[in-house]
Amino acid sequence: MFNRAILFNIGFKEVQKFNNYQCFIFHDVDLLPEDDNNMYSCPTSPRHMCPAVDKFHYRLPYHYIFGGVEAIWKEHFEKVNGFSNKYWGWGGEDDDLYHRCIANGLRVTRPSMETGRYKMLKEHHYAEGKKNEKRTRELLNDVVPRMKSDGLNTLKYNLLDTVIYPLYTHIKVEVDPAVV
């Protein structure tokens, strides 16, 4: 079982130890940008960088999709209390973040469908990571009352190792699902 959102929250917290970064890009590893005009930076409000993914025939599957690649200022990420820590397995955490942004008065923007084109590499959804549609719906229906008590301020993990490489930093952690 995995929890992508917790890993993003941990990454956000851990990099603060190295520098006072202000702009964060949360990026699925299986998405490749097709247009280099899509600027990897933080505009004034949270940005859904990939509105046009080949898997969805370069169309938005639904209006509040916020998955794949998100750009957000540190101040905004802290204001919404980061990602929810409740999404185990595939899906839902990005859309939860969208609802957190809207509930906090932040407008989510997107590049044009031409500029925001991405290629999705072949998916590898393992059996243990199957999306739990019912659980995801329940969590998405409960975002606003839960967001102040679920996220960065309730993050629990053990840092096992940090190795700094020239192009990335490898952070190894342990998360106990029973504690989340």
C-alpha positions as CSV (number, residue, x, y, z in Angstrom):
1,M,0.0,0.0,0.0
2,F,1.3,3.5,-0.8
3,N,0.2,7.0,-0.1
4,R,1.4,9.5,-2.7
5,A,0.0,12.5,-0.8
6,I,1.9,11.7,2.4
7,L,5.1,11.5,0.4
8,F,4.5,14.9,-1.2
9,N,3.8,16.4,2.3
10,I,7.0,14.8,3.6
11,G,9.0,16.1,0.6
12,F,7.6,19.6,1.2
13,K,8.6,19.5,4.9
14,E,12.0,17.9,4.4
15,V,13.2,20.3,1.7
16,Q,12.5,23.2,4.1
17,K,15.6,22.0,6.0
18,F,17.8,22.8,3.0
19,N,16.4,26.1,1.8
20,N,13.4,28.4,2.1
21,Y,11.8,27.3,-1.2
22,Q,8.7,29.2,-2.2
23,C,7.4,27.4,-5.3
24,F,6.5,23.7,-5.4
25,I,5.8,21.5,-8.4
26,F,4.1,18.2,-7.5
27,H,4.6,15.9,-10.5
28,D,3.5,12.4,-11.3
29,V,6.6,10.5,-12.5
30,D,4.7,9.0,-15.5
31,L,3.8,12.3,-17.2
32,L,6.0,13.9,-19.8
33,P,5.3,17.5,-21.0
34,E,4.9,17.8,-24.8
35,D,5.2,21.6,-25.0
36,D,8.2,23.4,-23.5
37,N,6.2,26.6,-23.4
38,N,4.5,25.2,-20.3
39,M,6.5,27.1,-17.7
40,Y,7.5,25.2,-14.6
41,S,7.0,28.1,-12.2
42,C,4.3,29.3,-9.8
43,P,1.9,31.9,-11.1
44,T,-0.1,34.0,-8.6
45,S,-2.6,31.1,-7.8
46,P,-2.4,27.3,-7.8
47,R,-2.0,25.9,-11.3
48,H,-3.0,22.6,-12.8
49,M,-0.2,22.2,-15.3
50,C,-1.5,19.3,-17.3
51,P,-5.1,19.9,-18.5
52,A,-4.5,17.9,-21.7
53,V,-3.3,14.4,-21.2
54,D,-3.2,11.9,-24.1
55,K,-4.8,9.2,-21.9
56,F,-7.9,11.5,-21.7
57,H,-7.7,12.4,-25.5
58,Y,-6.3,15.8,-24.5
59,R,-9.6,16.8,-22.8
60,L,-10.4,17.5,-19.1
61,P,-12.3,14.4,-17.8
62,Y,-14.1,16.6,-15.3
63,H,-13.8,20.3,-14.3
64,Y,-12.2,19.9,-10.8
65,I,-9.5,17.5,-11.9
66,F,-6.2,18.7,-10.4
67,G,-4.1,15.6,-10.9
68,G,-0.8,14.9,-12.5
69,V,1.2,18.1,-12.2
70,E,0.4,21.0,-9.8
71,A,2.3,24.2,-9.2
72,I,1.7,26.0,-5.9
73,W,3.3,28.6,-3.7
74,K,4.5,27.6,-0.2
75,E,2.2,30.1,1.4
76,H,-0.8,28.6,-0.4
77,F,0.2,25.0,0.3
78,E,0.5,25.8,4.0
79,K,-2.8,27.7,3.9
80,V,-4.7,24.6,2.7
81,N,-2.7,22.4,5.1
82,G,-1.1,20.5,2.2
83,F,-2.4,17.2,0.9
84,S,-4.7,15.0,2.8
85,N,-3.0,12.1,4.5
86,K,-6.0,9.8,4.1
87,Y,-5.7,8.6,0.5
88,W,-4.1,5.2,0.4
89,G,-3.8,3.5,-3.0
90,W,-4.6,5.3,-6.3
91,G,-6.4,8.5,-6.8
92,G,-8.4,11.3,-5.1
93,E,-5.6,13.2,-3.3
94,D,-5.2,15.8,-6.1
95,D,-8.9,16.5,-6.4
96,D,-9.0,16.8,-2.6
97,L,-6.2,19.5,-2.9
98,Y,-8.3,21.3,-5.5
99,H,-11.3,21.5,-3.1
100,R,-9.0,22.7,-0.3
101,C,-7.7,25.5,-2.6
102,I,-11.3,26.6,-3.6
103,A,-12.5,26.4,0.0
104,N,-9.6,28.8,0.9
105,G,-10.5,31.3,-1.8
106,L,-7.7,30.3,-4.1
107,R,-8.5,30.2,-7.8
108,V,-7.0,27.2,-9.7
109,T,-5.7,28.1,-13.1
110,R,-4.6,26.1,-16.1
111,P,-2.4,26.7,-19.2
112,S,-4.2,26.4,-22.6
113,M,-5.0,23.0,-23.8
114,E,-2.3,23.4,-26.4
115,T,0.4,24.4,-24.0
116,G,-0.6,22.0,-21.2
117,R,-0.3,18.8,-23.3
118,Y,1.3,15.7,-21.6
119,K,2.1,12.1,-22.6
120,M,1.3,9.5,-20.0
121,L,3.7,6.6,-19.8
122,K,2.2,3.1,-19.5
123,E,0.4,2.8,-16.2
124,H,1.5,0.1,-13.7
125,H,-1.3,-0.1,-11.2
126,Y,-0.5,-3.0,-8.9
127,A,-3.2,-4.9,-7.2
128,E,-2.5,-3.5,-3.8
129,G,-2.8,0.0,-5.2
130,K,-6.2,-0.3,-6.9
131,K,-8.4,2.8,-6.6
132,N,-11.1,2.4,-3.9
133,E,-13.9,4.5,-5.6
134,K,-16.2,4.3,-2.6
135,R,-13.6,5.5,-0.1
136,T,-12.4,8.2,-2.5
137,R,-16.0,9.5,-2.9
138,E,-16.5,9.5,0.9
139,L,-13.3,11.5,1.5
140,L,-14.0,14.0,-1.4
141,N,-17.5,14.6,0.1
142,D,-15.8,15.5,3.5
143,V,-12.9,17.7,2.4
144,V,-13.8,21.1,4.0
145,P,-14.6,19.9,7.5
146,R,-11.5,17.6,7.5
147,M,-8.9,19.9,6.0
148,K,-7.8,21.7,9.2
149,S,-7.2,18.4,11.0
150,D,-5.7,16.3,8.1
151,G,-2.6,17.3,6.3
152,L,0.8,18.9,7.0
153,N,-0.2,19.6,10.7
154,T,-0.9,15.9,11.4
155,L,1.9,14.4,9.3
156,K,3.7,11.5,11.1
157,Y,6.7,9.7,9.7
158,N,10.2,8.4,10.5
159,L,13.1,9.8,8.5
160,L,15.4,6.9,7.7
161,D,17.9,8.4,5.3
162,T,18.6,11.4,3.1
163,V,21.1,11.3,0.2
164,I,21.8,14.4,-1.9
165,Y,22.6,13.7,-5.5
166,P,23.5,16.4,-8.1
167,L,20.0,16.4,-9.7
168,Y,17.7,15.2,-6.9
169,T,17.6,14.3,-3.3
170,H,16.5,10.8,-2.2
171,I,14.5,10.9,1.1
172,K,13.8,7.5,2.6
173,V,10.9,7.4,5.1
174,E,8.7,5.0,7.0
175,V,5.0,5.7,7.4
176,D,2.7,3.6,9.6
177,P,-0.8,3.4,8.1
178,A,-2.2,2.7,11.5
179,V,-1.0,6.1,12.8
180,V,-2.4,8.2,9.9
